[in-house]
């Protein structure tokens, strides 16, 4: 893998945490990258559901009635930055004017209440994940982590992000690259 070319623009791709990451918040994390530039990077962890926050509970806190079934949908831990701020990663069939970020043709992200209002009344996107917080990197920080073997990079797909069980996403992301999880080591090497 050529890390330099992989790090040029990771927008719309997946970061897979390597074993030995050292930060328990990112252990086995699968992060969908919403933005990456010379100014830094922003992504959402897509495989760490909150243990105690459901969509129905979140909507109730926002004084919104929830559509049936939302009590079973967990809100995810999107990352350790601004954990009081919410984001919805979703399919492109929903857009909220200027507040929806079109990441690519398969994924959009909205961080305003109108997407939650749409989800609450079953008029939101067909595929979605709600998150609190995000993963963020300053200029050059992510590139440094890539050279330190902290992350692998793979292509994102709606099937992986929306259609795979959270507990299986890390291994599924590795499998999409042809990398068997049991062969990974937390130790980096040089040739």
N, C-alpha and C positions, 0 to 999 in steps of 0.2 A: 504494500500500500504506500502510495506517495503522499505523505502527510502534508506537504506543502500545497499540493493541488487540492487535497481534501479540505484544507483550512481556508482556501480562497473565499468561498462563500458557502456557508453551511445552512443558509435559509432554506427551509422546507425539507431538511434532512433530519435524521435521527442520530442522537449521541447515545452510545451504550456504555455505561460505566464498567470499567475493568475491575476485576477482583483486586483487592488491596487498595481501593480508592482512599481509604483513611477517613473519610467523612461519612458517618452513618446515615446522614440525610440523603446521600447519593448512592448508598449501597444497592447494587443491582438496578439502578435507575435507568429508565428509558426516557429520553428527553426529546420532544419534538421542538425543533428550532424555528421560532417565529421570525427572528431577525438576527442578522450577523453582518457586521461591517467593520471598518477601521475604528469606529467609535465604540464598539463593544458588541455584546450578544445578549439575546433574550430567548429563553425557551421555557417549555412547560413539561413537567414530569407527568407522563401519561400512564404510569403503572403503580402509583402509590395512593390508593383510596384512603380517605380519612376514616379513622375508626369510629368517629362519633358524629359526623356531619352528613346528613342526608340532604338531597335536593328539597324534599318536602319540608324539612326543618329549616333550611336556609330560606326558602320562600316564605315560610311562616314568620321568620324574623323580619322579613321585608314587607310584612302585611299583605302577602299575595296568597291566594288560594292555589293549591297544587292539583294538577290533573292526576287521575288515578295512576298508580304505579310508580310515582316519583318517590314514595317513601322507601322504595327499594334501591333507588339510584344514589350511590355515594358521591359526595363532592370529593375531589382529589386534592392532594397536597401538590400544588404546582411548583413549589420551590420555596426556599427560605427568605426570599426578598418580598417585602410588602405583603405579609401574610393576611392582612385585613382587606386586601384588594382582590376582587374576583375577575376571572377570565373564563370565557367559553370558547373552546376550540371546537370547530364545527365544519360540517360539509358546506359546500358553496351555494346551496339552495336557499340560504338566508343571508340577507345583508341589511345592515342598519345604517344607511346613509353614509356619512363620513366616518362613523366610528368603527366600522368593520374593516379590519386589515385583511386584504387578500394576500395570503402568504404565497400561494400558488394555485393552480387550477383545481386541486383536490381539497385544500384546507383554507379556511378563513378563521379569524379570531376576532371576537367582539368582547369588549370590556365594559359595556354599559348595561343598565338595568333592562332596557327594552328587549334584549335577547332572553333574559330570564322571564320577563312578562310573556313573551311568545311561547317559551317552553311550558310555562305554567298553564297555558290554555291550549296546548297542543298545536300551536301555530308557529313553532320555532323550527330550527333546522332538523332534517331527518336524522342526522348523526351528530352527536355532540358529547362533550365532556366538560363539566364545570370544575374549575380549579380555584383554590385560594392560594395566592402567592405565585411567585415565578422564580426561575433560576436566571441569574444575571451575571455577566462578566464584564469587566472594564476593558479598555483598549489593550489588545495583546494578551490578555489573561488566558482566554480559551486556547489560543494558539500555543502558548507555553504549556498548558495542561496536555494538549495533544502530543507535543514532543516528549512529554514525560510519561507517555503511555497510560494516561488516566482514562481516555475515551477511545472507542472505536466509532466509526461513522458508517451509517448505512442509509439506503434509500428509505423514505417513508412511504407508507401506503395506507389508505383508509382501512384495509383489512387488518393490518397490524395495529393501528391506533384505536379504531373503533370496534373491530370485530374479533379481537383476541382477548381472552381473559387476562385481567391484570397480572395474576400470578404466573402467567405463561409468556408475557411480552418480552422479558429480558432474553429468555432462551429462544423465542421465535425471532427476535431481531438478530441474534447471533446466527441462527439457522439461515436467515435470509442472505447472509454473507458466506455461508458454507463453513462457519466456524463452530465446531462442537464445544459447548460450554465446559465440558469436563476437561478439555485440554488447555483451558486458559490458566494463566498464572498471574499473580499480582506483581511479579518481578519483571522489570524491563531488561532488555538486553541490547547489545550493540554488536554489529558484525564488523 
